[in-house]
């Protein structure tokens, strides 16, 4: 089609002689020929709680509530096996972090108790010792 001289109307396009070929794809909103996508598995809430409590016990509470996170993790793993839910890794992470945090906090408590007892006994024995007038160190 050539450009018309200035000031004249262009020629209209001729009507299409044949319709366009059909699309090889189904129309928008049509069901998929491969079936529907299954919905994602629901994550077990206790698995999430286990991991949150276990990590929170390390960060905020010196590990003592880690036992709660570990127990929640054990319960969550049982529910996950029975109900086929997602969250196995979170539950296992909560168990591991919870038991390690609780174990370390118990070791720290035992260390403090032993230190207080040892220093208390040692402190009592030190109170009875002194230097006499001759410069000798004497304990009674």
Secondary structure, DSSP 8 states (H G I E B T S, - for coil): -----TTS--------SS-----SS--TT---TT--------B-HHHHHHHHHHHHHHHHSTTTTHHHHHHHHHHHHHHHHHHT-B-HHHHHHHHHHHHHHHHHHHHHHHHHHHHHHHHHHHHHHHHTEEE-TTS-EEE-
